Amino acid sequence: MEKQKNGVGRRKEAVTRVFVSKGEGTITVNDKDYKTYFTLDYLQNQVERPLKTVEAADKFNVKITATGGGVKGQAEAAMLGIARVLVEINPEYRPALKAAGLLKRDPRSVERKKFGHKKARRSYQFSKR
């Protein structure tokens, strides 16, 4: 493996660029430790999931730049980005990551607002009289 590999993960409006290099297992998001950036445990677990699935948590350093969306979207985008880079590094990781469902991009996003409605589907209150 050369110096570092990179990949992109997306979810809703969030976009993360992931850079993976050989190392001792540090994960940083926007130059902060991922545990301070993602304060909730389940979001930290989301970010760690691809590395734990292939048992490579202490073999790689991961640097993530996250933009757009909310914290949950960014965590899930980071998860996809890390999984994609791991497959690029070692194609043998693919079956395990695919079985865990980590290589699928979640297509769900916010439905657009329609005219004549308050939100996407919510109508204005109807007054009979």
C-alpha positions as CSV (number, residue, x, y, z in Angstrom):
1,M,0.0,0.0,0.0
2,E,1.3,3.4,-0.9
3,K,1.2,6.4,1.5
4,Q,-2.6,6.7,1.7
5,K,-5.8,5.9,0.0
6,N,-8.9,8.0,-0.1
7,G,-12.6,7.7,-0.7
8,V,-15.9,9.5,-0.4
9,G,-19.0,8.7,1.6
10,R,-22.4,10.4,1.3
11,R,-25.7,10.3,3.3
12,K,-28.5,12.8,3.0
13,E,-26.8,16.1,2.6
14,A,-23.6,15.0,4.4
15,V,-20.4,14.4,2.4
16,T,-17.2,13.0,3.9
17,R,-13.8,12.5,2.4
18,V,-11.9,9.7,4.0
19,F,-8.1,9.2,4.0
20,V,-6.7,5.9,5.3
21,S,-3.0,5.2,5.9
22,K,-1.0,2.6,7.7
23,G,-0.8,3.4,11.4
24,E,-1.8,2.5,15.0
25,G,-5.6,3.1,14.8
26,T,-6.3,6.8,15.3
27,I,-9.5,8.3,13.8
28,T,-9.8,12.1,13.4
29,V,-12.8,14.0,12.0
30,N,-12.1,17.6,11.0
31,D,-8.8,17.6,13.0
32,K,-10.6,16.5,16.2
33,D,-10.7,13.0,17.8
34,Y,-13.8,11.2,16.5
35,K,-15.0,10.7,20.1
36,T,-15.1,14.4,20.7
37,Y,-16.7,15.2,17.3
38,F,-19.3,12.4,17.6
39,T,-20.3,12.6,21.3
40,L,-23.0,9.9,21.1
41,D,-21.8,6.3,21.5
42,Y,-23.9,4.8,18.7
43,L,-22.4,7.4,16.2
44,Q,-18.9,6.5,17.4
45,N,-19.8,2.8,16.8
46,Q,-21.0,3.6,13.3
47,V,-17.6,5.1,12.4
48,E,-15.7,2.2,13.9
49,R,-17.9,-0.5,12.4
50,P,-16.1,-1.1,9.1
51,L,-12.7,-1.4,10.8
52,K,-14.1,-3.8,13.5
53,T,-15.9,-5.9,10.8
54,V,-12.5,-6.7,9.1
55,E,-10.6,-6.7,12.4
56,A,-8.3,-3.9,11.3
57,A,-9.1,-1.3,14.0
58,D,-5.4,-1.0,15.1
59,K,-3.8,-1.3,11.6
60,F,-4.9,2.0,10.0
61,N,-5.1,5.7,10.7
62,V,-8.2,7.4,9.4
63,K,-8.5,11.1,8.7
64,I,-12.0,12.3,7.8
65,T,-13.2,15.7,6.5
66,A,-17.0,16.1,7.0
67,T,-19.2,18.8,5.5
68,G,-22.9,19.4,5.2
69,G,-25.9,17.7,6.8
70,G,-26.2,16.8,10.5
71,V,-24.0,14.7,12.9
72,K,-25.8,11.4,12.2
73,G,-25.6,11.9,8.4
74,Q,-21.9,12.6,8.7
75,A,-21.3,9.6,10.9
76,E,-23.1,7.3,8.4
77,A,-21.3,8.9,5.5
78,A,-17.9,8.3,7.2
79,M,-18.9,4.7,7.7
80,L,-19.5,4.2,4.0
81,G,-16.3,6.1,3.1
82,I,-14.1,4.0,5.4
83,A,-15.7,0.8,4.0
84,R,-15.1,1.8,0.4
85,V,-11.4,2.6,1.1
86,L,-10.9,-0.7,2.9
87,V,-12.1,-2.6,-0.1
88,E,-9.7,-0.5,-2.3
89,I,-6.8,-1.4,0.1
90,N,-7.6,-5.1,0.2
91,P,-10.3,-6.7,-2.0
92,E,-10.5,-9.7,0.4
93,Y,-12.4,-7.4,2.9
94,R,-15.3,-7.0,0.4
95,P,-17.4,-10.1,1.3
96,A,-17.3,-9.3,5.1
97,L,-18.2,-5.6,4.5
98,K,-20.9,-6.5,2.0
99,A,-22.5,-9.1,4.4
100,A,-22.6,-6.4,7.1
101,G,-24.3,-4.0,4.6
102,L,-21.6,-1.4,4.8
103,L,-21.0,-0.9,1.1
104,K,-24.6,0.3,0.3
105,R,-25.3,4.0,-0.1
106,D,-28.5,4.8,1.7
107,P,-30.6,6.7,-0.9
108,R,-33.2,8.1,1.5
109,S,-33.2,11.9,1.7
110,V,-35.7,14.6,2.5
111,E,-38.7,14.8,0.2
112,R,-39.2,18.1,-1.6
113,K,-41.8,20.6,-0.5
114,K,-44.9,20.8,-2.8
115,F,-46.7,24.0,-3.6
116,G,-50.1,24.3,-1.9
117,H,-48.7,22.4,1.0
118,K,-47.1,23.5,4.3
119,K,-44.3,20.8,4.0
120,A,-43.8,17.8,1.6
121,R,-47.2,16.2,2.4
122,R,-48.6,18.3,5.3
123,S,-51.5,20.5,4.0
124,Y,-52.6,23.8,5.4
125,Q,-55.4,23.5,8.0
126,F,-58.8,23.2,6.2
127,S,-61.6,25.5,7.5
128,K,-65.1,24.5,6.5
129,R,-66.6,27.8,7.6
